[in-house]
Amino acid sequence: MSVSSVLIASLFFLPGAALAQTPEQQIAGALQEAHRAGLTHRDIKPGNVMLGERGGVPDVAKLLDFGLVTAHNADGDSIGGSTGVTTQAGMVLGTPAYMSPEQCAGD
């Protein structure tokens, strides 16, 4: 009697979604959701992003500090008084090292 080796491979269906998004993609998604809700963050920087961990592995990016947020309507017009921070013409808010040239110029 001889014994032969047989390799058997089996696959099974695992429902769910793969964690394929990078932290950058997660942050972009959070900003997109905020914009859909009529909110503009105005202070995006590394210090306002926190990586959450599950089982010791960083797997979800959270966007923090909406303190300078402005609300706008569907036409893009700012709705005053949304956070108590009113921007006047030429007023610059945010962290200069992370601001666009237009924002630094007060546009």
Wavefront OBJ file of the C-alpha trace (Angstrom):
o trace
v 0.000 0.000 0.000
v 1.454 3.376 -1.005
v 0.612 6.791 0.415
v 0.470 9.774 -1.921
v 0.306 13.443 -1.001
v -2.499 15.565 -2.322
v -2.646 19.319 -1.895
v -6.175 20.596 -1.409
v -6.969 24.326 -1.448
v -10.347 25.641 -0.451
v -11.765 29.147 -0.526
v -14.727 30.537 1.303
v -16.780 33.712 0.948
v -16.192 36.264 3.690
v -18.778 39.065 3.561
v -17.609 42.576 4.363
v -15.317 45.250 3.022
v -11.548 45.201 2.909
v -9.710 47.990 4.690
v -8.213 49.359 1.504
v -8.360 53.053 2.293
v -5.246 54.883 3.366
v -5.513 57.508 6.124
v -5.295 60.186 3.417
v -8.295 58.676 1.618
v -10.215 58.513 4.907
v -9.494 62.203 5.601
v -10.554 63.146 2.067
v -13.778 61.207 2.625
v -14.412 63.005 5.923
v -13.900 66.377 4.225
v -16.229 65.364 1.398
v -18.940 64.466 3.926
v -18.442 67.780 5.749
v -18.711 69.686 2.448
v -21.898 67.805 1.552
v -23.293 68.952 4.907
v -22.371 72.565 4.036
v -19.290 72.801 6.285
v -15.766 74.012 5.494
v -13.086 72.982 8.023
v -10.546 75.824 7.421
v -7.682 74.338 9.489
v -6.538 71.051 7.933
v -3.136 70.027 9.300
v -1.477 66.874 10.696
v -2.185 67.987 14.265
v -5.918 67.844 13.530
v -5.848 64.200 12.444
v -5.835 61.320 14.924
v -5.191 57.681 14.020
v -7.410 55.345 16.008
v -6.233 51.847 16.863
v -7.962 48.510 17.179
v -5.919 45.618 18.472
v -2.811 47.793 18.478
v -3.067 48.541 14.743
v -3.824 52.089 13.519
v -6.736 51.540 11.162
v -8.951 54.615 11.107
v -8.181 58.322 10.649
v -10.353 60.863 12.483
v -10.538 64.522 11.481
v -10.595 66.765 14.572
v -10.965 70.439 15.543
v -13.846 71.971 13.650
v -13.397 75.173 15.695
v -12.931 77.401 12.635
v -15.659 75.736 10.571
v -17.899 77.849 8.394
v -21.291 76.814 7.138
v -22.398 77.532 3.600
v -25.575 77.015 1.613
v -25.997 75.088 -1.637
v -24.853 78.151 -3.625
v -21.600 78.278 -1.648
v -22.537 81.476 0.167
v -21.278 81.594 3.753
v -23.900 81.462 6.475
v -22.690 83.866 9.174
v -22.362 83.012 12.826
v -21.949 79.257 12.349
v -19.218 78.974 15.011
v -19.159 82.458 16.430
v -16.054 83.164 14.318
v -16.995 85.725 11.698
v -14.527 86.223 8.870
v -14.219 89.758 7.583
v -12.713 90.672 4.233
v -8.936 90.219 4.445
v -9.110 88.331 7.761
v -6.851 85.246 7.839
v -7.703 82.214 9.994
v -5.838 78.917 10.202
v -2.308 77.636 10.646
v -0.049 79.544 8.204
v 2.279 76.609 7.469
v -0.696 74.571 6.172
v -2.675 77.291 4.381
v -3.055 77.749 0.637
v -1.580 80.920 -0.920
v -5.123 82.167 -1.598
v -6.085 81.709 2.028
v -2.927 83.486 3.227
v -3.753 86.399 0.910
v -7.206 86.688 2.478
v -9.061 85.722 -0.724
l 1 2 3 4 5 6 7 8 9 10 11 12 13 14 15 16 17 18 19 20 21 22 23 24 25 26 27 28 29 30 31 32 33 34 35 36 37 38 39 40 41 42 43 44 45 46 47 48 49 50 51 52 53 54 55 56 57 58 59 60 61 62 63 64 65 66 67 68 69 70 71 72 73 74 75 76 77 78 79 80 81 82 83 84 85 86 87 88 89 90 91 92 93 94 95 96 97 98 99 100 101 102 103 104 105 106 107
